[in-house]
Amino acid sequence: MPRKKRFEFLEHTADVYIVAYGGTLEEAFENAALAIIEIMTDANKVNHKMQEDVEVEASDEYALLYNWIEEILVLFDTEGYLFSRFKISNIDETEGGFRLRAKLWGETFNPERHPQKVGVKAVTYHQMEIVKKPGDVTAKFIVDI
């Protein structure tokens, strides 16, 4: 059955509560990253002018989601990079936990082309949840704005 939504924003009093969907953990994490960009700007206005290779590691899948989103925020905060396409090639179990490898496509932030919405300060573990069923993964998390 085709999936209608890639992500959605749930009600939260002060921050942004995101639920990202996917057929796999990789796809749910990709959609989580897209949701982050959509909070900050219109992701459809971010062109694929550059590619960035990213690798993050963590002790468990929750920490991996946290580190993945944090990496995207750090690339924006330190380099001014916005991305609108994410392809996670693999999430592997390692001796110490998990490793995620991905390619990100986007461009440098340009205030004339990228409307500023809300600044994302950080991802949190608060109410973080990853639910995996065969062919269906949901990742929920809150970001501070």
Backbone as CSV, one residue per row, in Angstrom:
resi,resn,N_x,N_y,N_z,CA_x,CA_y,CA_z,C_x,C_y,C_z
1,MET,0.838,-1.175,0.000,0.000,0.000,0.000,0.887,1.245,0.000
2,PRO,0.692,2.168,-0.948,1.548,3.350,-1.014,1.345,4.253,0.194
3,ARG,2.432,4.805,0.652,2.414,5.688,1.809,2.031,7.087,1.335
4,LYS,1.098,7.714,2.034,0.646,9.047,1.648,1.518,10.142,2.239
5,LYS,1.944,9.971,3.489,2.714,11.000,4.164,4.142,10.549,4.375
6,ARG,5.068,11.486,4.250,6.467,11.221,4.582,6.743,11.596,6.022
7,PHE,6.078,12.662,6.472,6.206,13.110,7.856,5.023,14.005,8.165
8,GLU,4.830,14.272,9.457,3.841,15.263,9.870,4.282,15.877,11.183
9,PHE,3.693,17.020,11.483,3.989,17.717,12.721,2.815,17.495,13.670
10,LEU,3.120,17.039,14.883,2.104,16.810,15.890,2.028,18.021,16.808
11,GLU,0.918,18.155,17.502,0.753,19.292,18.405,1.683,19.170,19.607
12,HIS,2.297,20.298,19.937,3.155,20.375,21.114,3.104,21.822,21.589
13,THR,3.165,22.028,22.895,2.962,23.379,23.428,4.030,24.384,23.029
14,ALA,5.297,24.007,23.068,6.350,25.002,22.848,7.313,24.628,21.733
15,ASP,7.515,23.370,21.494,8.500,22.916,20.520,7.788,22.275,19.327
16,VAL,8.526,21.580,18.481,7.932,20.916,17.326,8.072,19.409,17.513
17,TYR,6.964,18.728,17.453,6.889,17.276,17.611,6.712,16.678,16.213
18,ILE,7.656,15.855,15.808,7.684,15.310,14.453,7.449,13.809,14.507
19,VAL,6.682,13.326,13.554,6.588,11.886,13.336,6.961,11.661,11.872
20,ALA,7.975,10.826,11.662,8.461,10.526,10.307,8.161,9.070,10.003
21,TYR,7.755,8.819,8.766,7.347,7.483,8.351,8.288,6.926,7.296
22,GLY,8.356,5.614,7.229,9.122,4.961,6.178,8.830,3.478,6.133
23,GLY,9.153,2.879,5.022,9.045,1.437,4.900,10.205,0.735,5.573
24,THR,11.294,1.500,5.774,12.496,0.997,6.440,12.960,2.049,7.435
25,LEU,13.887,1.666,8.297,14.472,2.626,9.229,15.173,3.746,8.459
26,GLU,15.876,3.379,7.398,16.584,4.367,6.575,15.607,5.402,6.015
27,GLU,14.496,4.942,5.461,13.522,5.862,4.863,12.886,6.761,5.932
28,ALA,12.579,6.211,7.093,12.014,7.030,8.179,13.008,8.110,8.608
29,PHE,14.291,7.761,8.702,15.317,8.740,9.067,15.477,9.801,7.974
30,GLU,15.408,9.399,6.703,15.474,10.369,5.600,14.318,11.365,5.700
31,ASN,13.120,10.859,5.975,11.952,11.729,6.082,12.015,12.603,7.328
32,ALA,12.635,12.112,8.391,12.854,12.929,9.586,13.750,14.121,9.247
33,ALA,14.786,13.868,8.470,15.693,14.947,8.061,14.966,15.979,7.204
34,LEU,14.126,15.512,6.289,13.358,16.428,5.447,12.418,17.288,6.291
35,ALA,11.824,16.693,7.313,10.944,17.455,8.202,11.704,18.591,8.888
36,ILE,12.940,18.324,9.297,13.764,19.358,9.934,13.954,20.547,8.993
37,ILE,14.274,20.258,7.743,14.476,21.334,6.762,13.178,22.097,6.546
38,GLU,12.068,21.372,6.505,10.771,22.011,6.268,10.378,22.928,7.423
39,ILE,10.847,22.661,8.624,10.609,23.575,9.750,11.349,24.889,9.500
40,MET,12.562,24.797,8.947,13.428,25.959,8.786,13.129,26.787,7.543
41,THR,12.723,26.117,6.449,12.480,26.810,5.180,11.587,25.940,4.304
42,ASP,11.319,26.385,3.099,10.569,25.595,2.132,11.559,24.666,1.433
43,ALA,11.511,23.386,1.763,12.467,22.417,1.217,12.406,22.345,-0.306
44,ASN,11.261,22.648,-0.901,11.129,22.613,-2.362,11.962,23.690,-3.052
45,LYS,12.399,24.686,-2.300,13.205,25.766,-2.885,14.703,25.533,-2.714
46,VAL,15.072,24.398,-2.148,16.488,24.059,-1.961,16.924,23.205,-3.145
47,ASN,17.835,23.742,-3.957,18.335,23.028,-5.132,19.440,22.048,-4.750
48,HIS,19.670,21.092,-5.615,20.693,20.059,-5.385,21.988,20.447,-6.090
49,LYS,22.616,21.527,-5.628,23.835,22.037,-6.256,25.095,21.364,-5.728
50,MET,25.013,20.754,-4.542,26.187,20.128,-3.940,25.772,18.841,-3.252
51,GLN,26.762,18.008,-3.013,26.531,16.748,-2.314,27.476,16.661,-1.125
52,GLU,26.956,16.187,-0.022,27.744,16.014,1.197,27.612,14.560,1.653
53,ASP,28.738,13.921,1.950,28.725,12.576,2.515,28.768,12.697,4.029
54,VAL,27.899,11.941,4.695,27.779,12.008,6.144,27.856,10.604,6.722
55,GLU,28.535,10.492,7.850,28.576,9.239,8.598,28.416,9.584,10.068
56,VAL,27.456,8.934,10.719,27.262,9.130,12.157,27.197,7.769,12.830
57,GLU,27.632,7.741,14.077,27.611,6.512,14.868,26.934,6.782,16.188
58,ALA,26.401,5.709,16.793,25.741,5.843,18.088,25.610,4.472,18.730
59,SER,25.316,4.499,20.016,25.227,3.255,20.774,23.919,2.503,20.536
60,ASP,22.854,3.217,20.152,21.571,2.567,19.873,20.826,3.367,18.805
61,GLU,19.663,2.889,18.373,18.932,3.542,17.290,18.401,4.919,17.690
62,TYR,18.053,5.108,18.965,17.587,6.415,19.424,18.721,7.437,19.334
63,ALA,19.880,7.049,19.814,21.041,7.938,19.738,21.441,8.173,18.284
64,LEU,21.231,7.179,17.428,21.540,7.340,16.008,20.620,8.380,15.381
65,LEU,19.334,8.322,15.681,18.401,9.337,15.181,18.809,10.720,15.681
66,TYR,19.127,10.804,16.960,19.566,12.066,17.558,20.810,12.600,16.829
67,ASN,21.827,11.763,16.666,23.086,12.182,16.031,22.884,12.553,14.568
68,TRP,21.999,11.854,13.877,21.687,12.123,12.467,21.076,13.526,12.322
69,ILE,20.062,13.815,13.130,19.424,15.132,13.064,20.402,16.216,13.517
70,GLU,21.161,15.932,14.560,22.146,16.899,15.043,23.179,17.221,13.961
71,GLU,23.604,16.225,13.201,24.580,16.454,12.121,24.029,17.416,11.077
72,ILE,22.767,17.272,10.730,22.130,18.160,9.748,22.054,19.586,10.296
73,LEU,21.722,19.714,11.574,21.667,21.036,12.203,23.052,21.667,12.296
74,VAL,24.069,20.877,12.608,25.439,21.389,12.703,25.916,21.871,11.332
75,LEU,25.611,21.126,10.271,26.011,21.550,8.928,25.347,22.871,8.541
76,PHE,24.124,23.071,9.001,23.478,24.356,8.738,24.117,25.465,9.579
77,ASP,24.295,25.187,10.868,24.820,26.224,11.781,26.262,26.617,11.480
78,THR,27.096,25.663,11.080,28.516,25.959,10.870,28.861,26.313,9.430
79,GLU,28.164,25.707,8.463,28.497,25.915,7.051,27.411,26.647,6.267
80,GLY,26.217,26.759,6.843,25.106,27.376,6.127,24.480,26.465,5.094
81,TYR,24.660,25.156,5.226,24.152,24.198,4.240,22.717,23.796,4.559
82,LEU,21.884,23.849,3.528,20.520,23.328,3.577,20.446,22.144,2.621
83,PHE,19.722,21.131,2.998,19.580,19.957,2.144,18.108,19.664,1.931
84,SER,17.783,19.110,0.765,16.397,18.738,0.497,16.265,17.324,-0.046
85,ARG,17.383,16.655,-0.193,17.358,15.245,-0.604,18.349,14.494,0.267
86,PHE,17.886,13.362,0.795,18.684,12.551,1.711,18.595,11.103,1.261
87,LYS,19.740,10.450,1.155,19.754,9.023,0.803,20.694,8.299,1.752
88,ILE,20.107,7.550,2.663,20.897,6.747,3.584,21.205,5.437,2.887
89,SER,22.486,5.204,2.644,22.875,3.979,1.937,22.757,2.766,2.843
90,ASN,23.067,2.947,4.129,22.936,1.822,5.051,23.010,2.273,6.498
91,ILE,22.363,1.488,7.322,22.495,1.573,8.772,22.965,0.199,9.205
92,ASP,24.177,0.147,9.730,24.793,-1.130,10.097,24.961,-1.232,11.599
93,GLU,24.818,-2.439,12.107,25.185,-2.698,13.498,26.694,-2.848,13.560
94,THR,27.283,-2.254,14.584,28.718,-2.341,14.803,28.952,-2.918,16.201
95,GLU,30.203,-3.117,16.535,30.519,-3.599,17.885,30.016,-2.636,18.947
96,GLY,30.092,-1.341,18.657,29.697,-0.333,19.631,28.267,0.154,19.497
97,GLY,27.523,-0.330,18.512,26.150,0.117,18.327,25.727,0.126,16.879
98,PHE,25.622,1.338,16.293,25.131,1.487,14.926,25.917,2.566,14.189
99,ARG,25.986,2.413,12.861,26.628,3.401,11.988,25.679,3.678,10.825
100,LEU,25.507,4.958,10.521,24.672,5.403,9.412,25.561,6.106,8.400
101,ARG,25.400,5.745,7.137,26.116,6.419,6.047,25.082,6.971,5.083
102,ALA,25.285,8.245,4.677,24.295,8.888,3.819,24.929,9.904,2.893
103,LYS,24.189,10.220,1.842,24.509,11.319,0.936,23.375,12.332,1.055
104,LEU,23.767,13.604,1.108,22.814,14.697,1.228,23.042,15.645,0.062
105,TRP,21.957,16.123,-0.534,22.061,17.064,-1.638,21.356,18.351,-1.263
106,GLY,22.009,19.471,-1.575,21.419,20.761,-1.259,22.278,21.904,-1.737
107,GLU,22.232,22.999,-0.991,22.979,24.189,-1.369,23.166,25.066,-0.134
108,THR,23.952,26.104,-0.289,24.178,27.058,0.786,22.944,27.936,0.955
109,PHE,22.607,28.193,2.197,21.448,29.043,2.508,21.582,30.401,1.850
110,ASN,20.506,30.842,1.212,20.432,32.156,0.579,19.110,32.784,1.019
111,PRO,19.144,33.810,1.862,17.897,34.394,2.383,16.983,34.958,1.298
112,GLU,17.522,35.245,0.116,16.692,35.745,-0.974,15.879,34.622,-1.629
113,ARG,16.362,33.385,-1.519,15.673,32.243,-2.147,15.024,31.303,-1.147
114,HIS,15.532,31.292,0.068,15.053,30.345,1.079,14.310,31.106,2.181
115,PRO,12.983,31.095,2.150,12.236,31.825,3.173,12.527,31.264,4.572
116,GLN,12.834,32.151,5.485,13.121,31.718,6.851,11.811,31.485,7.582
117,LYS,11.694,30.281,8.133,10.516,29.958,8.939,10.918,30.030,10.404
118,VAL,11.266,28.905,11.001,11.595,28.843,12.423,12.986,28.236,12.578
119,GLY,13.780,28.813,13.454,15.099,28.257,13.745,14.979,27.041,14.649
120,VAL,15.686,25.987,14.294,15.715,24.775,15.113,16.986,24.832,15.952
121,LYS,16.830,24.832,17.271,17.979,24.902,18.172,18.644,23.546,18.340
122,ALA,17.821,22.511,18.595,18.397,21.198,18.888,17.327,20.122,18.831
123,VAL,17.781,18.905,18.632,16.924,17.727,18.746,16.970,17.277,20.207
124,THR,15.915,16.624,20.670,15.881,16.145,22.051,15.517,14.660,22.081
125,TYR,15.779,14.047,23.215,15.349,12.668,23.434,13.933,12.607,24.012
126,HIS,13.407,13.747,24.418,12.097,13.798,25.062,11.018,13.234,24.137
127,GLN,10.295,12.249,24.582,9.222,11.574,23.849,9.695,10.931,22.544
128,MET,10.994,10.665,22.427,11.509,9.995,21.238,11.026,8.549,21.229
129,GLU,10.614,8.111,20.056,10.090,6.762,19.921,10.377,6.263,18.506
130,ILE,10.831,5.033,18.402,11.017,4.384,17.103,10.238,3.079,17.157
131,VAL,9.266,2.954,16.279,8.439,1.749,16.219,8.681,1.078,14.875
132,LYS,9.133,-0.185,14.935,9.430,-0.923,13.709,8.490,-2.118,13.594
133,LYS,7.793,-2.161,12.459,6.962,-3.300,12.089,7.388,-3.688,10.680
134,PRO,7.108,-4.899,10.245,7.512,-5.278,8.888,6.970,-4.304,7.835
135,GLY,7.887,-3.660,7.126,7.524,-2.722,6.059,6.979,-1.390,6.530
136,ASP,7.096,-1.089,7.837,6.543,0.150,8.363,7.339,0.599,9.586
137,VAL,7.973,1.757,9.479,8.755,2.308,10.587,8.265,3.719,10.859
138,THR,8.092,4.033,12.141,7.695,5.368,12.569,8.741,5.875,13.570
139,ALA,9.212,7.086,13.327,10.164,7.738,14.250,9.531,9.034,14.735
140,LYS,9.392,9.156,16.061,8.841,10.368,16.653,9.918,11.034,17.505
141,PHE,9.967,12.369,17.433,10.925,13.115,18.238,10.533,14.583,18.296
142,ILE,11.095,15.275,19.260,10.821,16.685,19.453,12.097,17.478,19.216
143,VAL,11.933,18.634,18.565,13.060,19.559,18.414,12.732,20.864,19.125
144,ASP,13.760,21.438,19.738,13.637,22.752,20.382,13.700,23.818,19.301
145,ILE,12.778,24.767,19.381,12.791,25.883,18.423,12.989,27.192,19.148
